[in-house]
Amino acid sequence: MNQDNFIFNEQDVQNKIFVSVHIVTYMHENFISKCIEGILMQKTNFDFEIIIHDDASTDNTPLIISKFEQKYPNKFKVIYQFENQYVNFGFENIKKQMFSLSSGKYIAFCEGDDYWIDNYKLQKQVDFLETNKDYIIHSGSAKIIRNNQLTEEIIGSHDFISKSYQLEDFYHQNNLVNCTVMFKNIIDINDSIFFNNTLYGDWYMYVLLLKKTNKKAYRSNELFSVYRFHEKGFYGGMDLFKNYDEHLKHILFLKQTLKYKVFSYSTIENINNLSCEKFKILLSKKKIFSAIKVLLYNIYLTKYNFSLKRYL
């Protein structure tokens, strides 16, 4: 990638930054202000910086960001791209640039169309991770906005019970909500190459953190954020078949990467569920041959540990 292809505006950010907050944004002119305001409202006993990657938005997103920069000159590091990085290069360049600019001991995420609702989110997470050294990741729950309406749906802690996770718990699914996550800043720049091997970069990153440290992830039962689900969003625009298919591919990608030999019961159950849903979609579209291939592949992956009755 040509490093002259973007502008990096860095003001005199304070020397002792404890948390670096990452925002990746694209065409979020209707949402980015609320996202940034939710971060600026944080009440902490430490300094934090806001690192924004605008992926060549052609709407007013860059203008809105620049106004925040002018108002808070010591708070922001902003990358304004002229060429869309995700479309041309995937997540690798985006992650590499943002991590290379991160001064904080910890990293927190908030996509440009999501926002935080707890003024003490960062403080609570730092306090936990500083006190509980056997954890590398802290997260919480989020409400969902659908069709621009805030719903009562909760993602994350559905049962409102706090929970700890080991590496093995991520073999079959992502247990954390990206806009609520904080983790210790140990990601190596070279690790970013793996983000291009999977659609679910955040899920892979949690696995990477847990694998590197042999520590745990914690999910609080507190509501930290609001996640915006809309058709123009990354997952909102994905049809169900592709969603199921990519999830299954990611399970297999993790097995290949981590080199574990046997699927757990939970992983087999998830493979069965995903395969069966793919089968039903193909059958409804009268793609009989493709549906049979999904069934046979399910049998191969699970070594006959599946229910034919579900398919029938």
N, C-alpha and C positions, 0 to 999 in steps of 0.2 A: 504494500500500500504506500502511496506517495504521502509522506508526512506533511507536505505543503498543501494538502487537500482539505485542511480544516484550520480554523482559528481557535486558539486556546487563550482565553482571557483569564489571567490569574492576577488578582490584586494581592495586597500584603496580608495574606491570611495569617492569623495568629500562630505563634510558634508551637504552642503546646495544644495540639488538637487530639482529643481523646476518641471522637467518633467521626467517621466519614460517612455521610449519607449519600447514597447513589440514586439518581433519578435518570432513567432512560425515557426519552419522550419523542413523540413523532405525531405531528398534526393534532395537538392537544390544546388548542387555543381556548376551548371552552372549559378545560379542566385544570390546566397547569397552575393557575393562580391558587386554587384551593389546595392543591398538592403542596406547593411551596409554603403557603401560610400555615399548614398543619405541622410543618417542620420548624418553621421560625417560632411558633408558639411554644415550643418545648421548653420546660423549666428544668434546668440542670445545674449542677455545681461544677461542671466542666465545660470546656469549649468544644464545639463541633463545627465541621465544615460541610457545605453542600456542593456535591460534584454533579453537574448536569451534563448529559450527553444528548444534544438535540440532533436527531438523525436526518438532517436536511429537510426540515419541515418547510412547506411553502405557504403555510397560513401565518397567523400572527404569533405563533408560539415563540419564535426567537425574540420578537419585539417585547413580549410580556416578560420573558426571562431577563432581558437586558435592563428593564425598568427595576426589577428586583436587585440586580447587580449594582445599579447606580445608587439605590437607596441603602443597601447594605454592602458597601465596598469591600469589607474584610471577611465576608462570609462565603463567597462563592468561587468555585472554579468551574468554568463553563466551556464546553467544547461545542462549537457551532460547525457542523459538517456542511460541506457543499455537495457531497455525493452520498447517497444513502448507503450506509455501511452494511446494514442487515441484508438488504436485497443483493448486494454485490459480494459480500464477504462473510455473511453470517454473523453470529455473536462474537466471534473470536476477537476481532479488532476492537469492538466496542468495550468488551471486558478488559482487554489488555490495556487500553488507554485509561480507563477509569481506575483500575487497580494501581496503575503506575503513578497516578496522581494522588492516591489516598495516603494521608499522613496519620490517620487515626489508628489507635490500637484495635478498634472495633469498626465493623462495617454494618450499616443498616440500609435496607432497600425500600423504595417506594416508587412505583411506576408513575408516569406523569398523569395518568387518568385516575389514580387512586389517591386517598388522603388519610391522614391520621386524625383520630378523634380523642386521644388521651394525651393531655398536656405533659404527663410524666412518663410517657412511653420509654424514651431513651434512658431516663434516670433509673427506672425500674429494671430495665434490662442490664444496664451496666452494673448496678448494685448486685444483681443476681450472679452475673458471670464473674465478677470480681470476688464474690464470696464463695461460689461453688466451682472450684477449679476442675472438677471432673466433667464439666459441661463445656462444650465449644460453641453451641448454638442456643439461642433463646428466641421463642416466638409466642404468638398469641392467636386470637381469633379476629374475624372481620365480619362486618355486615355486608350485604350485597345490594348494589343498586342495579335494577333491571329497568330498561326503557326509561331511564332518568328518574325512576322512583325508588326511594330508599325502602327496602323491604325488611321483614323481620327474619329473613333467612340468615343463618350464621354458618360460616365456613371456618374450619379449624377445630375448635373444641365443641363438637355438636352436642355432647352430653354435659358440657360445662365442668368437666373434670380435668384438672391438670395432669399431664402425663409426660413420662420420660421415654425416649426412644434410643435404641441401639442401632448400629449399622444395619443389622439384619432386617430391621423393621422397614427399611427403605428399599429392599430388594424388589418388592411388588407394587409399591405405591409411594407417592409423595405425601408425607404426613404434615407438611407445614404450609402456611400461606405466605407467599413471597413478600407482600407489603407489610407483614408484621415481624419480619425476621431481623435479628442481629446476630453476628458471629465474630469470632476473633479473626483479625486480619492476618492470616497465614497463607493465603492463596499466592502461589508463585506465578509470576507472569507467564511462564511456560505452560502452566496448567490450563491457560485459556484456550489452547488449541483443541481441547476436548469438548468445548462448548459447541463446536461445529459438527460433532458426531451425533448429536441428539437434538430433538426439538425441545426437550424439557431441560434447558440449561440450569435452572434453579435446582431442580431435583437432583441432577448429577452433581452439582456443586455441594449440596449437603452430604451426599455420599462421599465425595472427595474429602471434605472436612473431617468426617467421622473416621474414614479410613486412615487418613494421615495421622490423626491424634489418638485414636483408640478411645475417644471420649464419647459423650452422649449429647443428645439434643433434648431440650425441654420445651414443652408447649404449655403455656399458662392458660388458665380459663378466662383471662381478662380480654375484654374487647379493646383492641388497639387501633383498628383501621376500618376503612370502608373500601371494598373491592368493587370496581365498576365493571359490570358485565354488559357488553354491548356488541352489536354486530360488526363494528369496525375494530373491535379489540382483537388481540392476537388469537385467543381461543374462541371468542364469541363468533368469529367468522368461519370457524372450522366445522365441517359437517360431522355428524355422529360417527360415520364409518371411519373417516380419517382419524378422528379422536381415538377411537378404540384401537385402530391399527397402529398409530404412533405410540400409544401406551404399551401395547404388546411388544413392539420393536424395542422400546426403551428397557423393558424387563430383560429382554434377550441381550441387549447391549451391555447392561450392568453385569449380567452373568459372565459374558465374555471378558469384560474389563477386569472384574474382580476375581475371575477364575475360580469361583466356587463350583463344586461338582454336582450337588443335588438341590433341586427346588424344594423349598419348604412347603408345608401344607397350605399356608396362606398364599404363597406364590402360585401354586397349582390351582387353587380356587380362583384366583384373579385371572389366570390364563384361561380357565374354563369359562368364566363369565364374559371376558372380552371376546373370546372366540365364538361363543354362542350368540352374542349380540351381533357380531359381524355376519355370522351365518344367517340370522333372521333378516337382516337388512338386505343381503344379497338375494335371499329367497323371495322377499317381497318385490324385488325388482326383476324376478324371474331369471336371475343369473345362476342357473342350476349348477353348471360345471364349476363356477367359482365358489359357490357355497359348499360343494362337496370337497373341494380342495382345502377350504378352511377347516372342515370337519376332520379330514385326514391329517392335516398339520397339527390340529389340537391333539389327536391321538398320539402322534409322534412326539410332541413336546412333553406330554404328561405321562407317557408310557402306560396308556390305557386307564389312567386315574381320572376318569371323567364319567359323566352320566349321559348315556345315549338317550335316556328318557327325556332329558331337557330339550334335546334337538327334535325328538319326535313330537 
